[in-house]
Amino acid sequence: MSPIGILAGSGGLVEAVVAACKREARSYFIIAFEDQSDPDFIKEHPHVWVGLGQVGKVVTSLKQAGVQDLVLAGAFKRPSFSSLKTDFMGARWLAQLIGKSMGDDALLRFIMAKLEGEGFQIVAAEALVGATLLGGAGLLTKKAPSKEHLLDIKRGLAILDALSESDVGQAVVIQEGLVLGIEAVEGTQALVTRTGEYKRTGRHAPLLIKAFKRAQDGRADRPTLGAQTIEALEAAGFAGVAFEAGEVILLDQDAMVEAANKKDLFIYGFTRG
């Protein structure tokens, strides 16, 4: 079996994919991106460092490593096009993007289509790690959301569904019907920290709602929650987090649940109804 290629962003999903490869005794090769990937983790594994605009180096390195299957893992900070230092292939790709307004999903679809055109197959992270990587439906913690929180979840999902048509946002923070913030380029952790400053006094603390964009390509940029999310929620004075079951990655779910129970937070998987 050919090595799996890992396009590595930041966060624990990269580690989970590598661990899955080791469990299956499958070789792997990491494309590490400058200012994106974790150098302390990457240095222990077969890899090459590249800039985001060095597309030709990415493709050549993957082919030299014998890679056919590719997984996009981890979070990426999206730069401005003008800041990219491209090689020849990167410049050709970039020329096709200039003047186009693209959300993250549209941009990733473009990149994946280009990589497939080079002969690679894009594989979802959960196909390697296992379906248990996606959180299931129902309550995962001792604490449960209140009736008011359940109403907030419905409102939050409606907001995210409306925004998904514009390829914007995978998370929203709501408190008693009031929208405190919507995820943009800052990421979930920063969203929680920022909106924690806006919370109101009242019986029901804010909650974070995380969902899959409608029509999103699930092979990349799938919404993700982890133990760091729980720490941020506790620090910001939130009640808990609700996620779309079967669509959101829970990194190290056992650790998340243990931390949430200690901090008296809820973790709740909802389904679209």
N, C-alpha and C positions, 0 to 999 in steps of 0.2 A: 504494500500500500504506500502511496506517495506521501511525503510529509504534508502536514497541514500548515498553511501559511496564516500567521496571525498579524493583522494590522492592529497594533497596540496603541490604545489611548491610555487614559489614566483610570485608576480605580481597581476594585477587586475582581471584576469580571475577567480581566486578563489572567490573573492568577488562577481563577476557576477553570478557564479553558486549558491552560497549561497542565493543571492537575488532572483534568479529564484525559488529555493526551497521554500522560504518564500512566494513568490507570489502564488505558487501552493499549499500552505499549506502542503507541503511534508516535513517530518522530514529528518534529515541528520546527518551524523557523519563524522568528519574529522580525517584523518590520517595526523598528522603534523610531518614533518621530520626535525630533528635537522640540523641546519645550512642551511636550505632550506626555510622553511615556515616562514611567518611573525608572530612573537609571539604576537605583539600588536593586530592584527586582530584575531588570533586563540583563544586567551584567552576568548573571548566573546561567544564562540560557543562550542558545545559538541565535544570533541576531545580526542586524546591520542597522546603523543609524542613518536616517535620511531627513531632509527638510520636507515640509508638506508639499512644496512645489516640485520636488525632484521625482516626478512620475516615472521618468525613464529609468532611474536608478532602482525604483521600487520594482518595476516590471522585470528588469534584467536580473535583479537579485533573487526574485522569486523563481524565475525560470532556471537560473543556475542551481538553485537549491532543489529543483525537481518538484516544485509545488504545483498542484492542480486545484486543490480545494482551498478556499480562503474564508476566514472568519474575521469580521470587524468587531473588535471587543474593546470596551471601555469608552470613556467620555473624551471628546475632543473639543478644545477651545477653537471656535471658528474665527480665523483671521480675516482681515479685509483682503480682497484680491490684490490691491495695490502693494501690500506688504510682502507678498509671496516672492521668493527667489526661485524661479523656475529653471528647469533644464529644457531641452528642445521639446520633448514630448509634453512636459508640463505646460509649456507656453502654448502648444497647439490645443490642449484641453481648455486652458484658460481662455483662449480666444473665442471658444464656443460659448463661454459663460458671460462674457462682457456684455453689459447692457440688459441682462436678464435678472428679474427679481425672483429669487428662489428662497424658499424656506429650507430648513434642514433636511426634511424628507425628500424634497425634490432634488436637492444637491446630491444627497446620498444615492438616489436612484440613478442620477447621471453618472456618478463615479462607478457604481456597481455595473452599469451597462457597459461602460468603457472597459472595465476589468474583464468582464465576460467576453468582450470583443477581442481581448488579448488571449483568450483560451482558458481563463480561470472560471471555476464554479464557486459562487458565493453560498456559504453555509451559515445557517443561524446558530448562534452560540448554544442555544438549548438543544440543538440536534447533537452537539458534542457532549455537553455537560449532563444532559438528561432533562426530561420534562419537569422534574421536581424543581428545577431552577425557577420555574414560573409559579408564583404563589397561588394557592387554591382558594376556593370560596369559603366564606364563613369567618367566625371569630377565631383568632390565633392566640389570644391572650386572656388573662383572667378578667381584666377590665373590659367592659363592652361599651360601645357608643350609645349615647342617649337617644331618645326619640328625636330630639332636636338635631342631633348630629346626623341622624339618618336622613332628615329633611335636607340638611346642608350637603350631604353626599349627592342627593338627587339634583340639587341646584348646581353643584360643582360640575357634575358630569354634563349637564345641559350646556353649561358655559364652555367646557372643553370641547364638546362636540361642535358647537357653533364656531369656535376658533379654529378647529381642525381643518375647516374648509379653506382657511388662509394659511395652513401649514404653520400654525403658531401654538406653542405651549403644550406641555404634557402634565402640568400640575397647577393647582389653584389652592389658595388658602381662604377658608370661609369661617366666619364666626357669627352664629345666630342670624344667618341669611345675608350678612354683610361680606362682600368680597374684599379681603385685605390685600391680595396680590395675586398676580398671574405669572407663571414662570416664563422668563425670556432667556436672554443669553447668559444670565448669571448662574443658572443651575439650581438644583433643588435646595442644597444646603444654604446657599446665600439667600434664596427666596424665604426660607424659614426664618433665618436670622433677621432679615429685613422686615418681614411682616410681624415678627414678634414685638417690634417696637410700636405697632399700630393696634395691638389687641385692646379690646374694651373690657372694663370690669363687668362682671355678670356671672350668671350661674354656669355658663357653658364656655369653656376655653376654645380657642380656634382649633381647627383640624386641617391637616394636609390631605389633599385628594390627588391621586396620581392615576392617570388613565392613558390608554393607547389611542393615538390619533386615528380617526376613521380613515380607512383606505391607506394607512401607513404601511410601508414595506417592513415586515417584521424581522428581516434578516439583519437589520442594522438600526442602531439608536433606539432599541426597545427601552421603554422607561424602566428605571432601576431604583431599588431601595436597598439600604444596607444598615449595618450597625451605626455608622456615622450619622445616618438620618435620624435614628432614635436619639442619639446624643444631642443633636441639634434641636429636635422637638422638645426635649426635656429642658434644655437651656433657655428656650424661647417661651416656655410656659404653655405649650400646646396640650391638648387632650389626647391626641393620637394621630394615626394615619389610616386612611382608607385607600385601597388600590383595586384596580380592575382585575378580578380573578382570571387566571389563565393567560394574562397579557403582560403582566409586570414582573420583572425579574426581582427576586428576593435573594440577595447575596448573603450566604450563611444564615439561613432562616432561623436555625436553633439559637444562634447568638442574638439575633434580633429580638426574638420572643423573650429570651431570658432577660435581656436588658430592659425591654418594655415592661415586663412584669415587675422588675425591681423598681422602676421609675413610675409605676402606676399609670402607664399609657396603654391605649388599645391599638391593636393592629387588626384591621378588618378587611376581608376580601369581598367585594361586591360584584354582582353580575348586572349586565344591562337588562333592564326590564321594560 
